[in-house]
Amino acid sequence: MKKNKFIVVEGMEGSGKTTACKKIKKILLSKMIKNVIIVRQPGSTFISEKIRSLIKSDYKHEKLNKYSELLLLYSARFQLLKNIIQPQLKKGNWIISDRHNLSSIAYQRGGQGIQNSLIKKLIKITNKFAKPDLTIFFDVNQKIGLKRISFRSKLDRIEKKSYLFFSKVRKYYLKYISLESKKIIINANLNLKIVNKVLKKKLNHWLKNIK
């Protein structure tokens, strides 16, 4: 039995990361890793889901300030880390998280232009609860990602942002994922069958070499 791990899945809208979380769990289960929990950020606790709704909703009568957005995201993250991720890791369970700190670097630092010093302070606090053992980044070109989500029946406030915004987000994703020592990068521009095949191969290789 492999020692439990905290796996983070990252990517822009249209990258397929949320579907990939289920695929990753399936791969882990096939390796006789039974205690696997999927969480999403923001969300996965009662309070965090309420915050998620606030962040995602488009309130025409009041615009959400970028600093308010950042602090709401971290409020939800702290709730999740304290109430689910940290205690479940202590119990020996595996965690797959749909987004984590790298999303805030890409979206709030890259897309919104918030100073790095503030985000670094917030990340430092999250690291006291738990640090990812692996980050899997699904890299999709913003044109392809935006085209994919355009077929959705309804877009949330984040998904409605501009092409320029997502260009900045991807730029920061690529910059900061390169600094991660424990990472897997997947070309999410390809069709789903190929993406799943590459994911399985790379994840299996990682599983064989972890302690």
N, C-alpha and C positions, 0 to 999 in steps of 0.2 A: 504493500500500500504506500503510495506516494504521500509525503507530508503535505498538508493542506496549503493552498496558495490563494492569493488575492490577484485575480486577473482583471485588467481593465480593458474595455473595448472602446476605441475612439474612431471618429470619422464624421464627416460633414453630412448634411441632409442628402439623402439619395445614395449613400455609400453602402447601405444594406447592413449596417452594424447591429441593428436591433434583431434582425433575423439571424445574424451570425452568432449572437449570444446563445440562441437556442441550439444552433449547430455545434457550438463549442461544448455546451453541456452534454449533448448527445455523444460527442467524441470522448469526453471524460467518463461518461457512464459506460462506454464500451471498453474502457480501460479498468473497469471495476472500481472506479471512484464514485461512490454512491451518494455522498453528502454534498450536493452541489446546489447553491442558491444563486438565482439571478436577481439582481437589483437594478434599478434605473435611477439616473440623476438628472434633474432633481426628481425626488419621489421615493416610493417604497416604504414610507412610514405615513401615518395619518397626517401629521403636521407637514411633512415634506410634500405630500401630494397636494395639500391645500396651497402651499407655496408654488408648486409647479403650475397649478391652475392660474395663479396670479401672474406668473411670468409669461406663460404661453398666450394668455388672453389679450385681445386687442381692445383696450378700453378707449373709445373715441373721445370721451370727455376728459381724460387725463393720461398724459404720456408718461410711461415709466422711465425715470431717470436712470442713466447707465450705472451710476454708483449704487442706486437702490437695487437695480437688477443684480449687480455683483454680490451685494451683501445678502440679498434674498437667496441667491444660489448657494452661498456658503452657509447660511442658516439651515437650509435644507440638507446640505452636505454634512454638517456637524450632527444634525439629528440622526441621519442615516448611519454615520460612522459610530456614534455613541450607542445607538439603540439596536442596530442590526449587525453591521460589518464587524466591529471590534468583538462583541460577545460571541458571534458565530465563528469567527476565526479562532477564538480561545477554546471553543468546543471541538475544534478540529474540522469544521466544515470548510468547503471550498466556496469562494465568492467570485461570481462573474458580474462585473459592474458595467452597465451601459453608460459610459462617460465617467470622468473624474476630473482631476485638476488640469489635465492637458486641454480639456474643453474650455476652461476658463482662460487659460493662456491664449488659446486660438481666438475665441469669440470675444472675450472682454478686453484682452490686451491687444490682439491683432485687429479684430473687427471694430471694437468700440474705442480703442486708443487710450484705455486706462493705464496709468503708470505702472510699470512692472514692480516697483517697490511695494505697493499695496498688495498686489496679488501674491507676491513672494511671502509676505507676512502671513497671509491667510493659509497658504500652502504649508508653511512651517507648522501651523496649528494642526492641520489635518494629519500631518506626518506623525504627530504624537499619538494618534489613534491607530493608524495603520498605513503602511506603505505598499504600493503595488509590487508584486513579484514579477509581473509581466504586463506589458502594454501591447495590445494588438491594434494596429492602426490600419483602417481600411481607407486607402487613398483614392478619392474619386475627383476627376476634373470637375470644376464648378459648373461648367456647361452641361455635362452629362448628369450630374447630381440634380441640378435645377430642372432639367427636362424630365427626369424621373418623377420628381415630386409634383410636377405640374399636373399630373394625371390624378392626383388625390382629390377627393370631393371637396375638401376644405383645408386651407392652409392656416397654420397658427401664426402668431405675431413674428416669431423668429424666421419661419419659412418664407414670409413675405418680404424679407429684406433684399436689398439690391444685389446685382451681380458683382459690383465693386466690393461690397461688404464681404461676400463669400470668397472673393479673390484674395482679400486680406487674410481671412480666416485660414484658407488653405496654405498661404505663404507661411504663416506662423506655425501651423501644424507641421509642415515639412521642416521648418527650421528647428523646432524644439523636439520633434521625435528623433531627429538625428543625434540629439544629445543624450537620449535614453540608452542605457547600457543593456537593459533587459527588454527587448522589443521584437516584434514581428511586424513586418510591413507587407500588406496585401494590395495588389493592384485591383481596385474595385471597379475599374472601368470595363472589365471583361464580363462575360455572361456568367450567370449564377453558378452553373455547373462547374465551370473552370475555377471560379473563385472558391467554391467549396472544396474542390480537389486540392488546390494550393494550400488552403487553410488547414485541411486535414494533414497534409504532408508536413507542413512547417510546425504545426502544433504537436504532432507525434514526435518529431525530431526533438523539440524542446522537452517534451515529457520524458524522453529517453535519457536526457542529459541532466535533468534537475536532481537535486539531492533531497 
